Amino acid sequence: MFNIILFGPPGSGKGTQSEKLIAKYNLKHLSTGDLLRSEIAAATPLGIEAKKMMDQGQLVPDEVVVGMISSALDANPQVAGFLFDGFPRTTAQAEALDKLLKLKGTSIGIVLALEVGEEEIVSRLLNRGLTSGRSDDTNETIIRNRITEYKNKTSIVANYYTATDKVKHIKGEGSLDEIFSALCKEIEAKMPQK
């Protein structure tokens, strides 16, 4: 099993590239937001606990999120690996994820960080805001705040994985195919050969 973490600031093309990587490598997309919503919708014990906390305005604790990831890993034994999106966001979450994956006999194979200049991100998001219907894509101040928050949180997690030589920085500007090709090159350099 080969597992990937994909990082990128808002507007970096993460969603588009994720879809292409999932299709090419037979990966399962693991978005913690999607996991939370599906566990809540299915009224699982973890979903009920998560909903109770969210209804009180509290953050869902790492243990609950890691429990949901564990369930998702167990429910998808046929996939070649997982693409983690939106998790981990803290060093504690990265450590918890590593511990869980080790219990399952696997690990993170590579951490891909899409890098896009701030002005390019602002331009992309303002452009996306014209059609996305997302109010946070139409206000330049909010966009810049999101970029700062991303940098502050993600750099900490990237530093955690840098110690294990798993982080690869990819230029997220250029054509979709150029960026995809650069991502694939890094994945294939780290992926065990069959």
HELIX and SHEET records of a PDB file:
HELIX    1   1 LYS A   14  TYR A   25  1                                  12    
HELIX    2   2 THR A   32  ALA A   41  1                                  10    
HELIX    3   3 PRO A   45  ASP A   55  1                                  11    
HELIX    4   4 ASP A   62  ALA A   75  1                                  14    
HELIX    5   5 THR A   91  LEU A  103  1                                  13    
HELIX    6   6 GLU A  118  SER A  132  1                                  15    
HELIX    7   7 SER A  135  ASP A  137  5                                   3    
HELIX    8   8 GLU A  140  THR A  162  1                                  23    
HELIX    9   9 LEU A  176  LYS A  190  1                                  15    
SHEET    1   A 5 LEU A  27  SER A  31  0                                        
SHEET    2   A 5 GLY A  81  ASP A  85  1                                        
SHEET    3   A 5 ASN A   3  PHE A   7  1                                        
SHEET    4   A 5 ILE A 108  GLU A 115  1                                        
SHEET    5   A 5 VAL A 167  LYS A 171  1                                        
END                                                                             
